[in-house]
Amino acid sequence: MTRRLIAAFAVLLLTAVGCGSGGHAGHGQGKLRVGVVPNISPEKQRAQYEPLRAYLAGKLGTDVELFVATNYAGVVAALTAGRLDVAYLGGLTYVQAEAQTKIVPLVTEVDQETGTPEYLSAIVVKADSAYQTTKEVVDGGGAFAFGDISSTSGSLYPRIMISEAGAHCDTGDLMACPPLKAVTFTGGHDATAQAVAKGDVEAGGIELRILHRLEKQGSVPTGALRVVETRNVMGYPWVAHPNLPEATRTAVTDAFLAIDQPQLLDLMRAKKFAPVTAADYDEVRTQAATLGLLTPKQGQP
């Protein structure tokens, strides 16, 4: 990013924080509030994104407060209430948020593994499991683990896959997907990986690139889990609160598109960034409504 672009980005973001109605994030506090969904445990997520927080604080010349809720719905609630200026959401949390207020999608990462703005959701079993397909998992009638209830790749797309394989998931009761005997929500991809690896459940839904990162970190032994199915998912969008002026949103988008620092790109699991629109999430929107996941389920396990 050039010095001129960084300076322009800083001025525009600080202007956005300082103007508008009194309820908007950061007003009068000289602070930029950035929200991130906890796709792993919130404590680990906060530590992982510390370099981004420090980078933004240094480059923008202002305090940057990183907000990681205990679950995905908490980030949606903070964003729609105007307590955040910018947020990094999953596709499902984005469409849940836009159902409550007019959230503006800006950019998503071009995934390092797929080389596209899409990444992979996977259903995994233990390496020595007899199951070879999702249908065999469903017909086996065992226990299945989702991540956070509002996770796109850990809940929505695994539910699509098991439903297409014959599970009869009740849109009124997200814990019921017969013939599976039990469904659990672990709260995060790392917890789902551990649940499958330990044999607590027969299978689980997980974001594949997070599994690869957990293996690289040694949190999950490499090869302990085996993938039986994957599905392409539109990337996590960075979104803006609707009170952010259009000119500022454009400048923020341009700034993301210009990021070329390897450390920051690696942090975001990105080769680069690409613009996104609401239409890019039409499939997520449609499937979420069909499967009863469009509204965040507060208090759900």
C-alpha positions as a Markdown table, in Angstrom:
| # | Residue | x | y | z |
|---|---|---|---|---|
| 1 | Met | 0.0 | 0.0 | 0.0 |
| 2 | Thr | 1.5 | 3.4 | -0.9 |
| 3 | Arg | 2.0 | 6.1 | 1.7 |
| 4 | Arg | -0.5 | 8.3 | -0.1 |
| 5 | Leu | -3.2 | 5.6 | -0.1 |
| 6 | Ile | -2.6 | 4.8 | 3.6 |
| 7 | Ala | -3.0 | 8.5 | 4.4 |
| 8 | Ala | -6.2 | 8.8 | 2.4 |
| 9 | Phe | -7.5 | 5.6 | 4.0 |
| 10 | Ala | -6.8 | 6.9 | 7.5 |
| 11 | Val | -8.4 | 10.3 | 6.9 |
| 12 | Leu | -11.5 | 8.8 | 5.4 |
| 13 | Leu | -11.9 | 6.2 | 8.2 |
| 14 | Leu | -11.4 | 8.7 | 10.9 |
| 15 | Thr | -13.9 | 11.0 | 9.3 |
| 16 | Ala | -16.4 | 8.2 | 9.2 |
| 17 | Val | -15.8 | 7.4 | 12.9 |
| 18 | Gly | -16.3 | 11.0 | 13.8 |
| 19 | Cys | -19.5 | 11.9 | 12.1 |
| 20 | Gly | -23.1 | 10.7 | 11.9 |
| 21 | Ser | -25.5 | 10.0 | 14.7 |
| 22 | Gly | -24.3 | 9.6 | 18.2 |
| 23 | Gly | -25.1 | 5.9 | 18.3 |
| 24 | His | -22.6 | 4.9 | 15.6 |
| 25 | Ala | -19.5 | 3.1 | 16.6 |
| 26 | Gly | -16.6 | 5.2 | 17.8 |
| 27 | His | -18.2 | 8.6 | 17.7 |
| 28 | Gly | -16.4 | 11.2 | 19.9 |
| 29 | Gln | -14.0 | 8.5 | 21.1 |
| 30 | Gly | -11.3 | 8.7 | 18.4 |
| 31 | Lys | -11.6 | 5.0 | 18.0 |
| 32 | Leu | -12.2 | 2.6 | 15.1 |
| 33 | Arg | -14.2 | -0.5 | 16.1 |
| 34 | Val | -13.7 | -3.6 | 14.0 |
| 35 | Gly | -15.7 | -6.8 | 14.5 |
| 36 | Val | -14.6 | -10.3 | 13.6 |
| 37 | Val | -16.6 | -13.5 | 13.7 |
| 38 | Pro | -15.0 | -16.2 | 16.0 |
| 39 | Asn | -14.5 | -19.0 | 13.5 |
| 40 | Ile | -12.2 | -20.5 | 16.2 |
| 41 | Ser | -12.3 | -19.9 | 20.0 |
| 42 | Pro | -12.7 | -16.1 | 20.7 |
| 43 | Glu | -9.5 | -15.9 | 22.7 |
| 44 | Lys | -7.5 | -17.5 | 19.9 |
| 45 | Gln | -9.2 | -15.4 | 17.3 |
| 46 | Arg | -8.4 | -12.2 | 19.2 |
| 47 | Ala | -4.7 | -13.2 | 19.5 |
| 48 | Gln | -4.6 | -14.2 | 15.8 |
| 49 | Tyr | -5.9 | -10.8 | 14.7 |
| 50 | Glu | -3.7 | -8.7 | 17.0 |
| 51 | Pro | -1.2 | -8.0 | 14.1 |
| 52 | Leu | -4.2 | -6.6 | 12.0 |
| 53 | Arg | -5.3 | -4.5 | 15.0 |
| 54 | Ala | -1.8 | -3.1 | 15.5 |
| 55 | Tyr | -1.3 | -2.5 | 11.8 |
| 56 | Leu | -4.6 | -0.5 | 11.5 |
| 57 | Ala | -3.8 | 1.5 | 14.7 |
| 58 | Gly | -0.3 | 2.4 | 13.4 |
| 59 | Lys | -1.3 | 3.2 | 9.8 |
| 60 | Leu | -4.6 | 5.0 | 10.7 |
| 61 | Gly | -3.0 | 6.9 | 13.6 |
| 62 | Thr | -5.9 | 6.1 | 15.9 |
| 63 | Asp | -7.0 | 3.6 | 18.6 |
| 64 | Val | -8.4 | 0.4 | 17.0 |
| 65 | Glu | -10.6 | -1.8 | 19.1 |
| 66 | Leu | -11.0 | -5.3 | 17.9 |
| 67 | Phe | -14.3 | -6.9 | 18.9 |
| 68 | Val | -14.6 | -10.7 | 18.9 |
| 69 | Ala | -17.9 | -11.9 | 20.4 |
| 70 | Thr | -18.4 | -15.3 | 22.1 |
| 71 | Asn | -20.5 | -16.4 | 19.0 |
| 72 | Tyr | -21.3 | -15.3 | 15.5 |
| 73 | Ala | -24.7 | -13.8 | 16.5 |
| 74 | Gly | -22.9 | -11.5 | 18.9 |
| 75 | Val | -21.0 | -9.8 | 16.0 |
| 76 | Val | -24.3 | -9.4 | 14.1 |
| 77 | Ala | -25.9 | -7.8 | 17.1 |
| 78 | Ala | -23.1 | -5.4 | 17.6 |
| 79 | Leu | -23.0 | -4.4 | 13.9 |
| 80 | Thr | -26.7 | -3.9 | 13.5 |
| 81 | Ala | -26.8 | -1.9 | 16.7 |
| 82 | Gly | -24.2 | 0.5 | 15.2 |
| 83 | Arg | -21.5 | -0.4 | 17.7 |
| 84 | Leu | -19.1 | -1.4 | 14.8 |
| 85 | Asp | -17.9 | 0.6 | 11.8 |
| 86 | Val | -16.5 | -2.4 | 9.8 |
| 87 | Ala | -16.9 | -6.1 | 10.3 |
| 88 | Tyr | -15.5 | -9.3 | 8.9 |
| 89 | Leu | -18.4 | -11.8 | 8.7 |
| 90 | Gly | -19.2 | -15.2 | 7.2 |
| 91 | Gly | -21.7 | -15.4 | 4.4 |
| 92 | Leu | -24.5 | -16.6 | 6.7 |
| 93 | Thr | -23.8 | -13.9 | 9.3 |
| 94 | Tyr | -23.8 | -11.3 | 6.5 |
| 95 | Val | -27.3 | -12.3 | 5.3 |
| 96 | Gln | -28.5 | -12.5 | 8.9 |
| 97 | Ala | -27.3 | -9.0 | 9.5 |
| 98 | Glu | -28.8 | -7.6 | 6.3 |
| 99 | Ala | -32.1 | -9.0 | 7.3 |
| 100 | Gln | -32.0 | -6.6 | 10.3 |
| 101 | Thr | -30.3 | -3.5 | 8.7 |
| 102 | Lys | -28.8 | -2.5 | 5.4 |
| 103 | Ile | -25.3 | -3.9 | 5.7 |
| 104 | Val | -23.0 | -3.1 | 2.8 |
| 105 | Pro | -20.6 | -5.8 | 1.5 |
| 106 | Leu | -17.3 | -4.5 | 0.3 |
| 107 | Val | -14.6 | -7.2 | -0.4 |
| 108 | Thr | -13.7 | -10.8 | 0.2 |
| 109 | Glu | -10.4 | -12.6 | 0.1 |
| 110 | Val | -9.2 | -14.6 | -2.9 |
| 111 | Asp | -8.5 | -17.8 | -1.1 |
| 112 | Gln | -4.9 | -19.0 | -1.0 |
| 113 | Glu | -6.0 | -22.7 | -1.5 |
| 114 | Thr | -8.6 | -22.4 | -4.2 |
| 115 | Gly | -7.2 | -19.2 | -5.9 |
| 116 | Thr | -10.8 | -17.9 | -6.2 |
| 117 | Pro | -13.2 | -15.9 | -4.0 |
| 118 | Glu | -14.6 | -19.2 | -2.9 |
| 119 | Tyr | -13.3 | -21.6 | -0.2 |
| 120 | Leu | -14.4 | -25.1 | 0.8 |
| 121 | Ser | -16.8 | -26.4 | 3.5 |
| 122 | Ala | -16.2 | -30.1 | 4.3 |
| 123 | Ile | -17.7 | -33.0 | 6.1 |
| 124 | Val | -15.0 | -34.9 | 7.9 |
| 125 | Val | -14.8 | -38.3 | 9.7 |
| 126 | Lys | -12.0 | -40.0 | 11.6 |
| 127 | Ala | -9.3 | -41.3 | 9.2 |
| 128 | Asp | -10.2 | -44.9 | 10.2 |
| 129 | Ser | -13.9 | -44.5 | 9.9 |
| 130 | Ala | -15.8 | -46.9 | 7.7 |
| 131 | Tyr | -17.8 | -44.0 | 6.2 |
| 132 | Gln | -16.8 | -43.1 | 2.7 |
| 133 | Thr | -19.6 | -40.7 | 1.8 |
| 134 | Thr | -22.0 | -38.3 | 3.4 |
| 135 | Lys | -24.9 | -40.6 | 2.6 |
| 136 | Glu | -23.2 | -43.4 | 4.6 |
| 137 | Val | -22.7 | -40.9 | 7.5 |
| 138 | Val | -26.4 | -40.1 | 7.5 |
| 139 | Asp | -27.6 | -43.7 | 7.0 |
| 140 | Gly | -25.3 | -44.7 | 9.8 |
| 141 | Gly | -27.5 | -42.7 | 12.2 |
| 142 | Gly | -24.7 | -41.5 | 14.4 |
| 143 | Ala | -23.9 | -38.1 | 16.0 |
| 144 | Phe | -22.9 | -35.1 | 13.9 |
| 145 | Ala | -21.2 | -31.9 | 15.0 |
| 146 | Phe | -21.7 | -28.4 | 13.5 |
| 147 | Gly | -19.6 | -25.4 | 14.6 |
| 148 | Asp | -21.3 | -22.2 | 15.5 |
| 149 | Ile | -25.0 | -22.2 | 14.6 |
| 150 | Ser | -24.4 | -19.1 | 12.4 |
| 151 | Ser | -21.3 | -20.5 | 10.6 |
| 152 | Thr | -21.6 | -20.7 | 6.9 |
| 153 | Ser | -19.1 | -23.5 | 6.3 |
| 154 | Gly | -19.5 | -25.1 | 9.8 |
| 155 | Ser | -23.3 | -25.1 | 9.9 |
| 156 | Leu | -25.2 | -24.0 | 6.8 |
| 157 | Tyr | -23.3 | -25.9 | 4.1 |
| 158 | Pro | -22.8 | -29.1 | 6.2 |
| 159 | Arg | -26.6 | -29.0 | 6.8 |
| 160 | Ile | -27.1 | -28.6 | 3.0 |
| 161 | Met | -24.9 | -31.6 | 2.4 |
| 162 | Ile | -26.4 | -33.9 | 5.0 |
| 163 | Ser | -29.9 | -32.9 | 3.8 |
| 164 | Glu | -29.1 | -33.7 | 0.2 |
| 165 | Ala | -27.8 | -37.1 | 1.5 |
| 166 | Gly | -31.1 | -37.9 | 3.1 |
| 167 | Ala | -31.2 | -36.3 | 6.6 |
| 168 | His | -34.5 | -34.7 | 7.4 |
| 169 | Cys | -33.5 | -31.6 | 9.3 |
| 170 | Asp | -36.4 | -29.8 | 11.0 |
| 171 | Thr | -36.3 | -26.1 | 10.3 |
| 172 | Gly | -38.2 | -25.5 | 13.6 |
| 173 | Asp | -35.8 | -27.6 | 15.6 |
| 174 | Leu | -32.2 | -27.3 | 14.5 |
| 175 | Met | -31.2 | -30.2 | 16.8 |
| 176 | Ala | -33.3 | -32.7 | 14.9 |
| 177 | Cys | -31.9 | -34.2 | 11.7 |
| 178 | Pro | -33.0 | -37.9 | 11.7 |
| 179 | Pro | -31.9 | -40.5 | 11.0 |
| 180 | Leu | -28.9 | -38.9 | 12.7 |
| 181 | Lys | -29.4 | -39.8 | 16.4 |
| 182 | Ala | -27.8 | -36.5 | 17.7 |
| 183 | Val | -26.7 | -33.1 | 16.4 |
| 184 | Thr | -24.5 | -30.8 | 18.4 |
| 185 | Phe | -23.1 | -27.3 | 17.9 |
| 186 | Thr | -19.5 | -27.1 | 19.2 |
| 187 | Gly | -19.2 | -23.3 | 18.8 |
| 188 | Gly | -16.2 | -23.4 | 16.5 |
| 189 | His | -14.3 | -25.2 | 13.8 |
| 190 | Asp | -11.4 | -26.2 | 16.1 |
| 191 | Ala | -13.9 | -27.7 | 18.6 |
| 192 | Thr | -15.6 | -29.6 | 15.8 |
| 193 | Ala | -12.3 | -31.0 | 14.6 |
| 194 | Gln | -11.5 | -32.2 | 18.1 |
| 195 | Ala | -14.9 | -33.7 | 18.6 |
| 196 | Val | -14.5 | -35.8 | 15.5 |
| 197 | Ala | -10.9 | -36.7 | 16.2 |
| 198 | Lys | -11.7 | -37.9 | 19.7 |
| 199 | Gly | -14.7 | -39.9 | 18.5 |
| 200 | Asp | -17.3 | -37.9 | 20.4 |
| 201 | Val | -19.2 | -37.7 | 17.1 |
| 202 | Glu | -19.1 | -39.7 | 13.9 |
| 203 | Ala | -18.7 | -36.8 | 11.6 |
| 204 | Gly | -18.7 | -33.0 | 11.5 |
| 205 | Gly | -18.9 | -29.9 | 9.3 |
| 206 | Ile | -15.8 | -27.7 | 9.1 |
| 207 | Glu | -14.1 | -25.1 | 7.0 |
| 208 | Leu | -11.4 | -27.0 | 5.2 |
| 209 | Arg | -8.7 | -24.3 | 5.3 |
| 210 | Ile | -9.1 | -24.0 | 9.0 |
| 211 | Leu | -8.6 | -27.7 | 9.4 |
| 212 | His | -5.4 | -27.4 | 7.4 |
| 213 | Arg | -4.3 | -24.6 | 9.6 |
| 214 | Leu | -5.1 | -26.6 | 12.8 |
| 215 | Glu | -3.0 | -29.5 | 11.3 |
| 216 | Lys | -0.1 | -27.1 | 10.6 |
| 217 | Gln | -0.3 | -25.7 | 14.1 |
| 218 | Gly | -0.4 | -29.2 | 15.6 |
| 219 | Ser | -3.8 | -28.8 | 17.2 |
| 220 | Val | -5.1 | -31.7 | 15.2 |
| 221 | Pro | -2.7 | -34.5 | 14.1 |
| 222 | Thr | -2.2 | -34.4 | 10.3 |
| 223 | Gly | -4.2 | -37.2 | 8.7 |
| 224 | Ala | -6.4 | -37.8 | 11.8 |
| 225 | Leu | -9.4 | -36.6 | 9.9 |
| 226 | Arg | -10.6 | -37.6 | 6.4 |
| 227 | Val | -12.8 | -35.5 | 4.1 |
| 228 | Val | -15.8 | -37.3 | 2.6 |
| 229 | Glu | -17.4 | -34.3 | 0.8 |
| 230 | Thr | -16.7 | -30.6 | 0.1 |
| 231 | Arg | -18.8 | -27.7 | -1.2 |
| 232 | Asn | -17.7 | -24.4 | -2.6 |
| 233 | Val | -18.7 | -21.4 | -0.4 |
| 234 | Met | -18.5 | -17.7 | -1.3 |
| 235 | Gly | -15.8 | -16.0 | 0.8 |
| 236 | Tyr | -16.1 | -14.1 | 4.1 |
| 237 | Pro | -17.2 | -10.5 | 3.3 |
| 238 | Trp | -15.8 | -7.4 | 4.9 |
| 239 | Val | -18.8 | -5.2 | 5.4 |
| 240 | Ala | -19.6 | -1.7 | 6.4 |
| 241 | His | -22.3 | -0.3 | 8.6 |
| 242 | Pro | -24.8 | 1.6 | 6.5 |
| 243 | Asn | -23.9 | 5.0 | 8.2 |
| 244 | Leu | -20.5 | 4.9 | 6.6 |
| 245 | Pro | -20.6 | 7.4 | 3.7 |
| 246 | Glu | -20.4 | 5.9 | 0.2 |
| 247 | Ala | -17.2 | 7.7 | -0.6 |
| 248 | Thr | -15.6 | 6.2 | 2.5 |
| 249 | Arg | -16.9 | 2.8 | 1.6 |
| 250 | Thr | -15.3 | 3.2 | -1.8 |
| 251 | Ala | -12.0 | 4.2 | -0.2 |
| 252 | Val | -12.0 | 1.3 | 2.2 |
| 253 | Thr | -12.7 | -1.1 | -0.7 |
| 254 | Asp | -9.8 | 0.4 | -2.7 |
| 255 | Ala | -7.5 | 0.1 | 0.3 |
| 256 | Phe | -8.3 | -3.6 | 0.7 |
| 257 | Leu | -7.7 | -4.2 | -3.0 |
| 258 | Ala | -4.3 | -2.6 | -2.7 |
| 259 | Ile | -3.0 | -4.7 | 0.2 |
| 260 | Asp | 0.1 | -6.6 | -0.8 |
| 261 | Gln | 2.0 | -7.2 | 2.4 |
| 262 | Pro | 2.6 | -11.0 | 2.7 |
| 263 | Gln | 2.1 | -11.1 | 6.5 |
| 264 | Leu | -1.3 | -9.4 | 6.3 |
| 265 | Leu | -2.4 | -11.5 | 3.4 |
| 266 | Asp | -1.4 | -14.7 | 5.2 |
| 267 | Leu | -3.3 | -13.6 | 8.3 |
| 268 | Met | -6.4 | -13.2 | 6.1 |
| 269 | Arg | -5.7 | -16.4 | 4.2 |
| 270 | Ala | -5.8 | -14.3 | 1.1 |
| 271 | Lys | -3.8 | -14.1 | -2.1 |
| 272 | Lys | -5.4 | -10.7 | -2.6 |
| 273 | Phe | -8.9 | -9.1 | -2.2 |
| 274 | Ala | -11.8 | -8.9 | -4.6 |
| 275 | Pro | -15.0 | -6.8 | -4.6 |
| 276 | Val | -18.3 | -8.4 | -3.7 |
| 277 | Thr | -21.9 | -7.4 | -4.0 |
| 278 | Ala | -25.1 | -8.6 | -2.3 |
| 279 | Ala | -25.9 | -10.7 | -5.3 |
| 280 | Asp | -22.8 | -12.8 | -4.7 |
| 281 | Tyr | -24.5 | -14.2 | -1.6 |
| 282 | Asp | -27.8 | -15.2 | -3.3 |
| 283 | Glu | -27.3 | -18.9 | -2.8 |
| 284 | Val | -26.4 | -18.4 | 0.9 |
| 285 | Arg | -29.5 | -16.2 | 1.3 |
| 286 | Thr | -31.8 | -18.8 | -0.3 |
| 287 | Gln | -30.4 | -21.8 | 1.5 |
| 288 | Ala | -30.4 | -20.1 | 4.8 |
| 289 | Ala | -34.1 | -19.3 | 4.5 |
| 290 | Thr | -34.9 | -22.8 | 3.4 |
| 291 | Leu | -33.0 | -24.5 | 6.2 |
| 292 | Gly | -34.3 | -22.1 | 9.0 |
| 293 | Leu | -30.9 | -20.4 | 9.5 |
| 294 | Leu | -31.7 | -16.9 | 8.3 |
| 295 | Thr | -32.4 | -15.5 | 11.7 |
| 296 | Pro | -29.6 | -15.8 | 14.4 |
| 297 | Lys | -30.7 | -18.2 | 17.1 |
| 298 | Gln | -29.8 | -16.4 | 20.3 |
| 299 | Gly | -29.2 | -18.8 | 23.2 |
| 300 | Gln | -29.0 | -21.9 | 21.0 |
| 301 | Pro | -26.3 | -24.3 | 22.0 |
